[in-house]
Amino acid sequence: MFRFLFILFIVVPIIEIMVLMNVGAWLGAWPTIAIVIITAWLGAKNVKQQGVATLNSVQAKMAKGEMPSDEIVAGLLLLVAGVLLVTPGFVTDFFGLSLLIPNVRNMLIKYVQTHLVTNRNAAGFTYQSSVHKQQQEPFSQSPFQSDSLRKKPIEHHRGETLEGEFERKE
């Protein structure tokens, strides 16, 4: 992580300065400044337009009861594109503009989704207990397997949480 941050905050600005100096020497100072300002303005306008479209897509999927995972990642990539486009420089503008191309963004969405860690307990049943390990877990045995559960008085412990999902069938 340190190397990534080092590259991000040290190497990228140095590259940006070198590119800006070379373009400024080739085109002149004012045209270079104008190009940087115009790309930032057009990029921000384009990010806003695509961001609104992504937000509408998220709302439509949520209304259907579907998980808008592609749209969430697309929204994050559009946020990164916006930050890159408003950062002065041609290299960051190039990467920001490339994130505005739908095919590039879709390829990155698929890449990010393959590397996401999912919560395996999100769709299932979890049991959390603050009870000491000496006591028996409530679902470790079926009540039909042992009479020992019937002999013990029922103990209620504060702090226990049962989490799960249910579906009402009528």
C-alpha positions in Angstrom: 0.0 0.0 0.0 2.9 2.3 0.8 4.3 1.9 -2.7 1.0 2.7 -4.3 0.6 5.9 -2.3 4.2 6.8 -3.0 3.6 6.4 -6.7 0.3 8.3 -6.5 1.5 11.3 -4.6 5.1 11.6 -5.7 5.6 10.1 -9.1 2.3 11.1 -10.8 2.8 14.9 -10.1 6.4 14.7 -11.4 5.1 13.1 -14.6 2.3 15.6 -14.8 4.8 18.5 -14.5 7.1 17.1 -17.1 4.2 16.6 -19.6 2.8 20.1 -18.9 6.2 21.6 -19.4 6.7 19.8 -22.7 3.3 20.6 -24.0 3.7 24.2 -22.8 7.0 24.5 -24.7 5.4 23.0 -27.8 2.1 24.9 -27.8 2.8 27.8 -25.5 1.6 28.6 -22.0 -1.9 30.0 -22.6 -3.1 27.3 -25.0 -1.8 24.6 -22.6 -3.7 26.2 -19.7 -6.8 26.5 -21.9 -6.6 22.8 -22.8 -6.3 21.8 -19.1 -9.3 24.0 -18.1 -11.5 22.8 -21.0 -10.8 19.2 -20.4 -11.6 19.6 -16.7 -14.9 21.4 -17.6 -15.9 18.9 -20.3 -14.9 16.0 -18.1 -16.9 17.2 -15.1 -19.9 17.8 -17.3 -19.6 14.3 -18.8 -19.1 12.7 -15.4 -22.2 14.5 -14.1 -24.3 13.2 -17.0 -23.1 9.6 -16.7 -23.4 9.8 -12.9 -27.1 10.8 -13.1 -27.7 7.9 -15.6 -26.0 5.5 -13.2 -28.0 6.8 -10.3 -31.2 6.3 -12.3 -30.1 2.7 -13.1 -29.4 2.0 -9.4 -32.9 3.3 -8.5 -34.5 1.2 -11.2 -32.8 -2.0 -10.1 -33.6 -1.3 -6.5 -37.2 -0.8 -7.4 -37.2 -4.2 -9.1 -35.6 -5.7 -5.9 -32.3 -6.5 -7.7 -28.8 -5.7 -6.3 -27.2 -2.9 -8.4 -23.6 -4.2 -7.9 -22.5 -3.2 -11.4 -23.9 0.3 -11.0 -22.3 0.8 -7.6 -18.8 -0.1 -9.0 -19.6 2.1 -12.0 -20.5 5.0 -9.7 -17.2 4.6 -7.9 -15.3 4.6 -11.2 -17.1 7.7 -12.3 -16.1 9.3 -9.0 -12.5 8.4 -9.7 -12.9 9.8 -13.2 -14.2 13.1 -11.9 -11.3 13.5 -9.5 -8.8 12.6 -12.2 -10.4 15.1 -14.6 -10.5 18.0 -12.3 -6.8 17.4 -11.3 -4.7 19.6 -13.6 -2.6 17.7 -16.1 -2.8 15.6 -19.2 -1.9 12.2 -17.8 -4.7 12.3 -15.2 -7.1 13.7 -17.9 -6.2 10.8 -20.1 -7.0 8.2 -17.4 -10.1 10.1 -16.3 -11.4 10.3 -19.9 -10.7 6.6 -20.4 -12.9 5.8 -17.4 -15.8 7.7 -19.2 -15.7 5.2 -22.1 -18.4 2.6 -21.3 -16.4 -0.4 -22.7 -13.3 0.5 -20.5 -15.5 1.0 -17.5 -17.4 -2.3 -18.0 -14.1 -4.1 -18.3 -12.9 -2.5 -15.0 -16.3 -3.4 -13.4 -15.8 -7.0 -14.2 -12.2 -6.9 -13.0 -13.2 -5.3 -9.7 -16.1 -7.7 -9.1 -13.8 -10.7 -9.5 -11.5 -9.3 -6.8 -14.2 -8.3 -4.3 -14.5 -10.3 -1.1 -18.0 -11.2 -0.4 -19.6 -11.7 3.1 -20.5 -15.3 3.2 -22.8 -14.8 6.2 -24.8 -12.1 4.4 -27.3 -14.5 2.8 -27.3 -17.2 5.5 -27.8 -17.7 9.2 -25.3 -16.5 11.8 -25.4 -17.1 15.6 -23.4 -14.8 17.9 -23.2 -15.6 21.5 -21.7 -13.9 24.5 -22.3 -17.0 26.6 -19.2 -18.8 28.0 -17.8 -21.8 26.0 -18.7 -24.2 28.8 -22.4 -23.9 28.0 -24.0 -25.8 25.1 -24.8 -23.9 21.9 -28.6 -23.9 21.5 -28.7 -25.4 18.0 -25.8 -27.9 18.4 -28.2 -30.8 19.1 -31.7 -31.7 18.1 -34.1 -31.9 21.0 -34.9 -35.4 19.9 -31.3 -36.6 20.3 -30.9 -36.1 24.0 -33.1 -35.8 27.1 -30.4 -33.6 28.8 -32.0 -30.5 27.3 -35.3 -31.2 28.9 -33.7 -31.7 32.4 -32.0 -28.3 32.4 -34.0 -25.2 33.2 -34.1 -22.7 30.4 -31.6 -20.0 30.9 -32.0 -16.6 29.3 -28.8 -14.6 28.7 -28.8 -11.0 27.8 -26.5 -10.1 25.0 -27.2 -13.1 22.8 -28.2 -12.2 19.3 -29.8 -14.5 16.8 -29.7 -13.2 13.2 -31.4 -14.7 10.3 -33.7 -14.3 7.4 -37.3 -15.4 7.1 -39.9 -15.5 4.5 -43.6 -15.2 5.2 -45.7 -17.8 3.2 -49.4 -17.4 3.3 
